[in-house]
Amino acid sequence: MRMTSKLRELLATPGIKLGGGAHDGLSARIVEQVGYPLCVVTGAGASMCRGYPDIGLVTMPEMVENARYIAEAVSIPVVVDADNGYGNAINARRTVREFERAGVAGIHIEDQAWPKRCGHMVGKRLIGKDEMVGKLKAALDARHDPDLVVIARCDAIMVNGIEDTLDRGEAYLEAGADMLFFEMRESMEEMRAIADRFRGRVPLHFNHSPSGMVPRLHVSEIEALGFKTACFYVHALMAACKVMREVLTEIKATGNTLTVWDRMVGFDEFWEIAGLTGYRALEKKYGA
């Protein structure tokens, strides 16, 4: 089964679906190995792993190449942050085609102006609602695979407030978006207003951001509100940053590694994350 069809099937089954965040092929393998049914690729994480903050410095070809490694690494559907489609509606057409060829199951495109920035940074700028509608229509028309899931992401709530957010959501749904993704802020009232307006009409995609701008709800609470997915885009990378800093600091301070072994996977386990045993089996099968 194509990964796009697998994602459609996943979204059609009862219950909320959890998405584990990945920034590269290694982290994507861990997402799958711990049992997540869906892998979501963080644009902020992909940018940070190239040494840049998430302020629009990473280009579409870089994101597509990263997505190709991730999609190849796992056998679960992969949804990728495609920023704002990297330009206008015509750019969005090419963006869809490139990500489709990379083997991902879905992408989300946001209504920010370029250069975009992380959805939980201040200072975002939006394109007009009508321009975003045109961009979504172009993206949907560009699909060779009709099962590719195109998610419309709306960043309006921190810029223009709840009424414009709801209005844009209606327009994006009418344009044909397969899912809606609203970046949130602290207000539970706004979150309920969004869920009340759209649940049952279209699957709702939830970013459980660790920014501090989103209520720290249990997955069961997110499901009760009416969201179809709860996704943890950057948690693993932020945890890895903390451990990397601690381990390197301790080694530098002590001059040895004796006190950091319990914070690392074993050497054999490290290779197994990338599937070494499977590749050894292939070597024997094909005489490599």
Secondary structure, 3 states (H helix, E strand, C coil): CCHHHHHHHHHHCCCCEEEEEECCHHHHHHHHHCCCCEEEECHHHHHHCCCCCCCCCCCHHHHHHHHHHHHHHCCCCEEEECCCCCCCHHHHHHHHHHHHHHCCCEEEEECECCCCCCCCCCCCCECCHHHHHHHHHHHHHHCCCCCCEEEEEECHHHCCCHHHHHHHHHHHHHHCCCEEEECCCCCHHHHHHHHHHHCCCCCEEEECCCCCCCCCCCHHHHHHHCCCEEEECCHHHHHHHHHHHHHHHHHHHHCCCCCCHHHCCCHHHHHHHCCHHHHHHHHHHHCC
